[in-house]
Amino acid sequence: MAVKGLDRLKRQIAALPRLQREAAATSLEQGAAELANAIARAAPAGTGDLSASIGWAHAGQAPETSATQAIRKTPTARSAALGNEGLAVEVFAGNNVAFYARWVEFGTSPGVRGASTTNPTGRTRKVARTHPGSRAQPFFYPTVRALKKRLKGRVVRTANKAAKAAAAIK
């Protein structure tokens, strides 16, 4: 017994992953660019170095920096384990010039000259100078949270369009 339209169904099913991956990759790139621009607009005004350090790249391709205080919103290990190469992007703020990105985002605690502090590893050191501390000026994570729903919706819509395009294959 032959099933009518089986060849067409096989072609549609074979095309579905490719079409959805292409659509998802495009919408992720568009969303990452939109998110990076929004974060740059939300960054505190100053010399402009902080805003200029904000960008995005495909996961694992972000520019290297010696700034340990750079902020990176990276894909999870679960995403990599699922074989989603090319379907993950990384948004970052901070580079060798704007090394202070994390300090701006989360603020700093005050330091008093001569006082002893202990870091999380248990090492004690004396504070070399007085610093009043700085208040947090969050710009990165609030923007990520504000745009997350819209960006996720865009990916879902493009995946649905790709599925409909695959269904239209004859």
N, CA, C and O of each residue as an XYZ file, in Angstrom:
680
protein
N       0.841     -1.176      0.000
C       0.000      0.000      0.000
C       0.884      1.235      0.000
O       1.765      1.371      0.849
N       0.658      2.111     -0.923
C       1.436      3.337     -1.051
C       0.696      4.478     -0.368
O      -0.528      4.587     -0.438
N       1.471      5.318      0.290
C       0.899      6.477      0.961
C       1.039      7.670      0.021
O       2.138      7.997     -0.425
N      -0.063      8.301     -0.267
C      -0.060      9.426     -1.186
C       0.591     10.643     -0.503
O       0.208     11.006      0.609
N       1.569     11.268     -1.166
C       2.224     12.468     -0.645
C       3.375     12.190      0.299
O       3.886     13.116      0.930
N       3.799     10.930      0.414
C       4.875     10.594      1.343
C       6.197     11.258      0.946
O       6.937     11.727      1.810
N       6.496     11.298     -0.347
C       7.735     11.940     -0.801
C       7.751     13.425     -0.432
O       8.770     13.955      0.009
N       6.621     14.079     -0.619
C       6.515     15.516     -0.278
C       6.724     15.711      1.222
O       7.440     16.626      1.629
N       6.119     14.878      2.036
C       6.265     14.969      3.487
C       7.727     14.776      3.893
O       8.223     15.480      4.773
N       8.410     13.839      3.267
C       9.831     13.613      3.585
C      10.666     14.843      3.239
O      11.555     15.214      4.004
N      10.394     15.486      2.092
C      11.119     16.698      1.709
C      10.862     17.824      2.715
O      11.778     18.557      3.087
N       9.602     17.948      3.149
C       9.257     18.996      4.111
C       9.977     18.770      5.440
O      10.524     19.705      6.023
N       9.972     17.553      5.901
C      10.622     17.237      7.175
C      12.135     17.441      7.081
O      12.763     17.920      8.024
N      12.710     17.074      5.939
C      14.160     17.249      5.761
C      14.535     18.727      5.727
O      15.605     19.103      6.205
N      13.673     19.565      5.173
C      13.971     21.000      5.054
C      13.738     21.760      6.351
O      14.311     22.833      6.542
N      12.919     21.236      7.239
C      12.533     21.952      8.459
C      13.717     22.355      9.336
O      13.814     23.532      9.684
N      14.626     21.447      9.716
C      15.732     21.880     10.594
C      16.602     22.961      9.971
O      16.987     23.915     10.648
N      16.915     22.821      8.687
C      17.762     23.812      8.019
C      17.086     25.175      8.000
O      17.716     26.184      8.316
N      15.815     25.213      7.635
C      15.089     26.483      7.571
C      14.970     27.118      8.951
O      15.139     28.328      9.099
N      14.679     26.302      9.960
C      14.535     26.863     11.308
C      15.865     27.344     11.868
O      15.905     28.369     12.548
N      16.950     26.635     11.603
C      18.272     27.081     12.079
C      18.648     28.409     11.429
O      19.151     29.311     12.099
N      18.403     28.530     10.123
C      18.723     29.766      9.422
C      17.888     30.928      9.967
O      18.404     32.022     10.195
N      16.603     30.679     10.169
C      15.721     31.730     10.679
C      16.105     32.118     12.106
O      16.128     33.300     12.450
N      16.405     31.119     12.932
C      16.777     31.400     14.325
C      18.097     32.164     14.383
O      18.236     33.096     15.175
N      19.057     31.783     13.561
C      20.355     32.472     13.560
C      20.182     33.940     13.167
O      20.791     34.823     13.771
N      19.359     34.196     12.164
C      19.123     35.572     11.725
C      18.454     36.394     12.818
O      18.854     37.527     13.086
N      17.431     35.817     13.450
C      16.725     36.571     14.493
C      17.589     36.760     15.733
O      17.469     37.781     16.411
N      18.464     35.794     16.049
C      19.379     35.961     17.182
C      20.375     37.077     16.924
O      20.662     37.876     17.816
N      20.901     37.137     15.716
C      21.845     38.202     15.378
C      21.166     39.568     15.453
O      21.736     40.528     15.971
N      19.949     39.644     14.932
C      19.198     40.899     14.974
C      18.900     41.285     16.425
O      19.035     42.451     16.793
N      18.500     40.324     17.240
C      18.207     40.587     18.644
C      19.439     40.988     19.434
O      19.360     41.866     20.294
N      20.582     40.358     19.157
C      21.820     40.700     19.858
C      22.252     42.123     19.529
O      22.698     42.862     20.406
N      22.118     42.499     18.268
C      22.471     43.861     17.879
C      21.545     44.865     18.552
O      21.993     45.909     19.026
N      20.258     44.550     18.592
C      19.290     45.435     19.256
C      19.591     45.548     20.750
O      19.534     46.640     21.315
N      19.910     44.430     21.383
C      20.226     44.434     22.810
C      21.501     45.228     23.092
O      21.540     46.012     24.040
N      22.536     45.037     22.288
C      23.786     45.775     22.490
C      23.563     47.276     22.327
O      24.113     48.070     23.090
N      22.763     47.670     21.341
C      22.471     49.099     21.155
C      21.692     49.660     22.334
O      21.964     50.775     22.780
N      20.728     48.903     22.846
C      19.936     49.362     23.990
C      20.808     49.489     25.240
O      20.655     50.438     26.009
N      21.715     48.544     25.443
C      22.621     48.609     26.597
C      23.537     49.821     26.467
O      23.783     50.520     27.450
N      24.038     50.075     25.271
C      24.912     51.235     25.058
C      24.167     52.539     25.340
O      24.741     53.475     25.897
N      22.886     52.604     24.954
C      22.099     53.817     25.243
C      21.835     53.959     26.741
O      21.735     55.076     27.248
N      21.722     52.831     27.455
C      21.436     52.870     28.896
C      22.687     53.101     29.738
O      22.578     53.421     30.921
N      23.863     52.946     29.154
C      25.109     53.113     29.901
C      25.254     54.560     30.353
O      24.865     55.479     29.632
N      25.810     54.767     31.539
C      26.006     56.134     32.025
C      26.908     56.928     31.086
O      27.885     56.408     30.547
N      26.561     58.185     30.904
C      27.362     59.051     30.034
C      28.677     59.369     30.729
O      28.735     59.469     31.955
N      29.688     59.520     29.968
C      31.017     59.845     30.496
C      31.902     60.151     29.315
O      31.583     60.995     28.478
N      33.016     59.454     29.259
C      33.929     59.668     28.136
C      33.448     58.965     26.878
O      33.915     59.275     25.782
N      32.528     58.026     27.016
C      32.041     57.276     25.867
C      32.756     55.946     25.692
O      32.370     55.140     24.845
N      33.797     55.712     26.488
C      34.534     54.455     26.368
C      33.669     53.265     26.770
O      33.751     52.202     26.154
N      32.851     53.434     27.787
C      31.997     52.336     28.232
C      30.981     51.982     27.154
O      30.806     50.806     26.836
N      30.314     52.972     26.593
C      29.344     52.717     25.530
C      30.014     52.094     24.315
O      29.434     51.225     23.663
N      31.224     52.526     24.007
C      31.940     51.992     22.850
C      32.388     50.549     23.068
O      32.628     49.828     22.099
N      32.505     50.116     24.325
C      32.972     48.757     24.614
C      31.851     47.731     24.556
O      32.113     46.534     24.667
N      30.623     48.164     24.386
C      29.476     47.257     24.387
C      29.269     46.715     22.979
O      29.268     47.468     22.005
N      29.095     45.416     22.886
C      28.900     44.794     21.589
C      28.383     43.386     21.730
O      27.993     42.963     22.817
N      28.381     42.658     20.625
C      27.940     41.267     20.636
C      28.777     40.473     19.649
O      29.389     41.038     18.742
N      28.797     39.175     19.829
C      29.508     38.281     18.922
C      28.882     36.897     19.065
O      28.164     36.621     20.027
N      29.160     36.049     18.111
C      28.723     34.662     18.252
C      29.472     34.063     19.431
O      30.601     34.459     19.717
N      28.857     33.125     20.105
C      29.443     32.538     21.313
C      30.860     32.033     21.036
O      31.104     31.320     20.062
N      31.776     32.415     21.907
C      33.161     32.007     21.784
C      33.990     32.890     20.870
O      35.198     32.683     20.757
N      33.379     33.870     20.212
C      34.107     34.726     19.286
C      34.218     36.163     19.788
O      34.649     37.045     19.045
N      33.835     36.403     21.032
C      33.936     37.752     21.593
C      35.408     38.134     21.691
O      36.251     37.272     21.937
N      35.730     39.409     21.503
C      37.133     39.818     21.561
C      37.723     39.555     22.944
O      37.078     39.766     23.971
N      38.953     39.093     22.937
C      39.646     38.828     24.201
C      39.994     40.147     24.868
O      40.302     41.133     24.198
N      39.941     40.156     26.179
C      40.297     41.336     26.935
C      40.996     40.910     28.214
O      40.678     39.865     28.782
N      41.935     41.707     28.663
C      42.600     41.413     29.932
C      41.817     42.020     31.091
O      42.206     41.879     32.250
N      40.707     42.700     30.776
C      39.885     43.323     31.811
C      39.090     42.248     32.519
O      38.175     41.666     31.936
N      39.424     41.979     33.759
C      38.718     40.946     34.495
C      37.326     41.420     34.899
O      36.491     40.616     35.314
N      37.077     42.709     34.781
C      35.788     43.239     35.210
C      34.808     43.407     34.050
O      33.780     44.063     34.216
N      35.094     42.840     32.893
C      34.160     42.920     31.773
C      32.909     42.113     32.098
O      32.986     41.093     32.783
N      31.776     42.559     31.616
C      30.508     41.864     31.844
C      30.181     41.103     30.574
O      30.246     41.659     29.478
N      29.833     39.846     30.715
C      29.488     39.032     29.562
C      28.205     38.271     29.865
O      28.076     37.642     30.915
N      27.268     38.336     28.941
C      26.050     37.535     29.034
C      26.236     36.418     28.021
O      25.993     36.598     26.828
N      26.669     35.264     28.511
C      27.030     34.164     27.622
C      25.956     33.087     27.624
O      25.160     32.996     28.558
N      25.937     32.271     26.575
C      24.998     31.158     26.549
C      25.360     30.133     27.623
O      26.509     30.059     28.057
N      24.405     29.372     28.031
C      24.633     28.395     29.085
C      25.356     27.170     28.547
O      25.395     26.939     27.339
N      25.925     26.392     29.452
C      26.585     25.145     29.064
C      25.563     24.174     28.486
O      25.896     23.364     27.621
N      24.333     24.249     28.955
C      23.264     23.388     28.446
C      23.033     23.644     26.964
O      22.807     22.707     26.198
N      23.089     24.902     26.558
C      22.911     25.262     25.151
C      24.003     24.639     24.299
O      23.729     24.128     23.213
N      25.233     24.676     24.780
C      26.345     24.089     24.039
C      26.220     22.569     23.991
O      26.550     21.949     22.979
N      25.745     21.966     25.083
C      25.597     20.515     25.130
C      24.522     20.018     24.162
O      24.576     18.875     23.709
N      23.557     20.862     23.847
C      22.493     20.475     22.926
C      22.934     20.576     21.470
O      22.155     20.258     20.571
N      24.153     21.008     21.223
C      24.658     21.108     19.859
C      24.136     22.324     19.122
O      23.855     22.255     17.926
N      24.004     23.434     19.825
C      23.464     24.646     19.216
C      24.562     25.578     18.737
O      24.486     26.788     18.948
N      25.589     25.024     18.089
C      26.650     25.868     17.560
C      26.055     26.814     16.528
O      25.250     26.406     15.691
N      26.449     28.063     16.590
C      25.939     29.061     15.661
C      24.599     29.640     16.079
O      24.140     30.622     15.495
N      23.970     29.047     17.080
C      22.681     29.544     17.556
C      22.819     30.143     18.945
O      21.871     30.130     19.731
N      23.980     30.658     19.242
C      24.202     31.299     20.532
C      25.022     32.567     20.310
O      25.979     32.579     19.536
N      24.633     33.617     20.994
C      25.352     34.880     20.899
C      25.759     35.329     22.292
O      25.185     34.905     23.295
N      26.751     36.186     22.332
C      27.294     36.703     23.583
C      27.266     38.222     23.507
O      27.799     38.811     22.567
N      26.652     38.847     24.485
C      26.622     40.309     24.567
C      27.588     40.695     25.676
O      27.586     40.083     26.744
N      28.414     41.711     25.429
C      29.451     42.055     26.404
C      29.580     43.555     26.581
O      29.211     44.339     25.707
N      30.113     43.935     27.732
C      30.421     45.334     28.038
C      31.757     45.339     28.768
O      31.956     44.579     29.715
N      32.657     46.186     28.330
C      33.965     46.285     28.965
C      35.054     45.731     28.071
O      34.883     44.712     27.402
N      36.171     46.424     28.076
C      37.352     45.981     27.339
C      38.570     46.519     28.070
O      38.462     46.933     29.224
N      39.722     46.520     27.423
C      40.942     46.986     28.086
C      40.894     48.470     28.419
O      41.569     48.909     29.350
N      40.116     49.251     27.682
C      39.992     50.684     27.960
C      38.916     50.912     29.015
O      39.146     51.619     29.996
N      37.753     50.320     28.821
C      36.638     50.469     29.768
C      36.610     49.252     30.698
O      35.634     48.502     30.732
N      37.696     49.076     31.448
C      37.840     47.936     32.341
C      36.907     48.001     33.547
O      36.777     47.022     34.282
N      36.273     49.116     33.750
C      35.475     49.382     34.941
C      33.990     49.069     34.762
O      33.186     49.466     35.604
N      33.608     48.385     33.716
C      32.188     48.144     33.415
C      31.458     47.495     34.590
O      30.367     47.933     34.954
N      32.037     46.473     35.177
C      31.385     45.780     36.289
C      31.288     46.684     37.515
O      30.314     46.602     38.264
N      32.265     47.526     37.726
C      32.228     48.433     38.877
C      31.097     49.438     38.729
O      30.460     49.805     39.716
N      30.843     49.886     37.506
C      29.742     50.813     37.264
C      28.412     50.093     37.480
O      27.502     50.632     38.111
N      28.305     48.881     36.958
C      27.052     48.112     37.053
C      26.678     47.804     38.501
O      25.521     47.968     38.887
N      27.640     47.362     39.301
C      27.339     46.885     40.652
C      27.793     47.821     41.764
O      27.442     47.597     42.923
N      28.559     48.859     41.452
C      29.053     49.775     42.473
C      30.282     49.212     43.171
O      30.675     48.068     42.942
N      30.884     50.035     44.027
C      32.052     49.591     44.793
C      31.852     49.949     46.257
O      31.124     50.885     46.587
N      32.496     49.207     47.114
C      32.392     49.494     48.543
C      33.496     50.483     48.930
O      34.529     50.557     48.265
N      33.274     51.242     50.008
C      34.287     52.210     50.419
C      35.508     51.511     51.018
O      35.415     50.399     51.537
N      36.630     52.177     50.933
C      37.864     51.679     51.529
C      38.491     52.784     52.355
O      38.515     53.938     51.929
N      39.000     52.447     53.533
C      39.621     53.430     54.418
C      41.102     53.094     54.535
O      41.469     51.949     54.799
N      41.944     54.097     54.337
C      43.391     53.892     54.349
C      43.824     53.228     55.650
O      43.473     53.666     56.745
N      44.596     52.159     55.496
C      45.135     51.464     56.651
C      44.238     50.351     57.177
O      44.695     49.521     57.962
N      42.977     50.313     56.767
C      42.083     49.258     57.229
C      42.448     47.943     56.546
O      42.965     47.938     55.429
N      42.179     46.849     57.212
C      42.461     45.534     56.645
C      41.188     44.972     56.028
O      40.094     45.110     56.576
N      41.357     44.348     54.895
C      40.232     43.678     54.243
C      40.642     42.256     53.931
O      41.819     41.973     53.709
N      39.679     41.371     53.916
C      39.921     39.976     53.585
C      39.112     39.640     52.350
O      37.902     39.863     52.312
N      39.778     39.103     51.341
C      39.071     38.741     50.120
C      38.451     37.347     50.273
O      38.715     36.671     51.268
N      37.645     36.909     49.327
C      36.961     35.616     49.455
C      37.903     34.421     49.574
O      37.498     33.379     50.091
N      39.135     34.539     49.115
C      40.067     33.414     49.223
C      40.778     33.389     50.572
O      41.556     32.473     50.840
N      40.521     34.383     51.428
C      41.092     34.394     52.765
C      42.340     35.238     52.917
O      42.887     35.325     54.016
N      42.805     35.860     51.851
C      43.996     36.706     51.939
C      43.622     38.061     52.520
O      42.607     38.645     52.140
N      44.434     38.559     53.433
C      44.200     39.850     54.065
C      45.186     40.862     53.500
O      46.357     40.554     53.280
N      44.691     42.081     53.269
C      45.572     43.145     52.793
C      45.130     44.460     53.415
O      43.986     44.613     53.843
N      46.056     45.399     53.456
C      45.743     46.728     53.974
C      45.333     47.621     52.819
O      45.924     47.565     51.740
N      44.327     48.441     53.045
C      43.862     49.374     52.023
C      44.894     50.480     51.889
O      45.289     51.096     52.879
N      45.335     50.734     50.642
C      46.400     51.701     50.403
C      45.891     53.138     50.367
O      46.647     54.062     50.667
N      44.636     53.342     50.010
C      44.125     54.714     49.923
C      42.643     54.725     50.296
O      41.969     53.696     50.258
N      42.168     55.881     50.649
C      40.773     56.038     50.999
C      39.948     56.201     49.731
O      40.310     56.954     48.826
N      38.850     55.491     49.684
C      37.937     55.590     48.549
C      36.524     55.625     49.111
O      36.163     54.770     49.919
N      35.728     56.588     48.703
C      34.384     56.695     49.268
C      33.418     55.627     48.768
O      32.301     55.516     49.276
N      33.829     54.854     47.795
C      32.917     53.891     47.187
C      32.079     54.594     46.119
O      32.063     55.822     46.040
N      31.409     53.831     45.328
C      30.540     54.432     44.313
C      29.234     53.653     44.264
O      29.202     52.436     44.446
N      28.168     54.385     44.016
C      26.864     53.729     43.969
C      26.735     52.972     42.654
O      27.365     53.311     41.653
N      25.913     51.953     42.685
C      25.671     51.169     41.482
C      24.874     51.992     40.477
O      23.950     52.718     40.846
N      25.239     51.872     39.217
C      24.512     52.507     38.124
C      24.183     51.418     37.103
O      24.766     51.383     36.020
N      23.247     50.530     37.449
C      22.984     49.381     36.577
C      22.490     49.812     35.193
O      21.577     50.627     35.060
N      23.112     49.250     34.194
C      22.731     49.541     32.815
C      22.656     48.263     31.987
O      21.924     48.222     30.999
N      23.385     47.232     32.357
C      23.478     46.017     31.550
C      22.313     45.064     31.820
O      21.492     44.820     30.936
N      22.242     44.528     33.028
C      21.240     43.509     33.331
C      19.806     44.024     33.338
O      18.918     43.281     32.920
N      19.518     45.247     33.783
C      18.143     45.733     33.659
C      17.673     45.792     32.204
O      16.511     45.512     31.911
N      18.578     46.155     31.299
C      18.230     46.204     29.879
C      18.008     44.800     29.335
O      17.094     44.580     28.540
N      18.833     43.855     29.756
C      18.655     42.459     29.329
C      17.291     41.955     29.773
O      16.557     41.351     28.990
N      16.957     42.207     31.037
C      15.649     41.751     31.548
C      14.490     42.437     30.834
O      13.459     41.810     30.592
N      14.643     43.704     30.496
C      13.569     44.448     29.840
C      13.306     43.949     28.419
O      12.161     43.958     27.967
N      14.335     43.521     27.721
C      14.174     43.113     26.320
C      14.058     41.608     26.116
O      13.801     41.158     25.000
N      14.240     40.828     27.167
C      14.285     39.371     27.038
C      13.017     38.801     26.401
O      13.102     37.963     25.504
N      11.867     39.236     26.845
C      10.600     38.694     26.349
C      10.426     39.021     24.863
O      10.008     38.163     24.086
N      10.743     40.250     24.468
C      10.581     40.650     23.072
C      11.533     39.867     22.164
O      11.139     39.429     21.082
N      12.778     39.691     22.600
C      13.757     38.979     21.790
C      13.399     37.497     21.668
O      13.547     36.904     20.600
N      12.934     36.912     22.751
C      12.523     35.507     22.715
C      11.323     35.336     21.780
O      11.258     34.373     21.016
N      10.383     36.264     21.845
C       9.212     36.211     20.972
C       9.598     36.290     19.503
O       8.991     35.628     18.661
N      10.604     37.097     19.194
C      11.062     37.215     17.810
C      11.605     35.882     17.304
O      11.317     35.483     16.176
N      12.386     35.194     18.128
C      12.949     33.903     17.726
C      11.826     32.889     17.498
O      11.850     32.141     16.521
N      10.858     32.869     18.389
C       9.730     31.934     18.248
C       8.940     32.233     16.982
O       8.572     31.314     16.251
N       8.677     33.503     16.717
C       7.923     33.863     15.502
C       8.664     33.450     14.239
O       8.052     32.932     13.305
N       9.971     33.672     14.199
C      10.726     33.286     13.003
C      10.780     31.770     12.847
O      10.762     31.265     11.725
N      10.845     31.033     13.967
C      10.824     29.569     13.881
C       9.477     29.091     13.347
O       9.424     28.152     12.553
N       8.401     29.724     13.774
C       7.077     29.351     13.273
C       6.948     29.663     11.787
O       6.367     28.876     11.039
N       7.480     30.795     11.353
C       7.441     31.140      9.927
C       8.236     30.132      9.119
O       7.824     29.751      8.024
N       9.377     29.694      9.651
C      10.189     28.707      8.957
C       9.445     27.380      8.850
O       9.528     26.697      7.829
N       8.724     27.019      9.901
C       7.949     25.773      9.857
C       6.861     25.869      8.794
O       6.607     24.902      8.076
N       6.222     27.023      8.690
C       5.184     27.213      7.658
C       5.801     27.195      6.267
O       5.198     26.683      5.324
N       7.002     27.755      6.137
C       7.685     27.719      4.841
C       8.052     26.285      4.454
O       7.963     25.913      3.283
N       8.462     25.484      5.437
C       8.773     24.085      5.156
C       7.519     23.315      4.758
O       7.575     22.428      3.906
N       6.392     23.654      5.373
C       5.131     22.986      5.046
C       4.669     23.332      3.635
O       3.923     22.569      3.020
N       5.105     24.465      3.124
C       4.693     24.898      1.779
C       5.544     24.273      0.677
O       5.237     24.446     -0.502
N       6.608     23.550      1.035
C       7.470     22.915      0.039
C       6.689     21.805     -0.656
O       6.011     20.999     -0.020
N       6.807     21.791     -1.978
C       6.093     20.758     -2.755
C       7.006     19.678     -3.216
O       6.566     18.738     -3.878
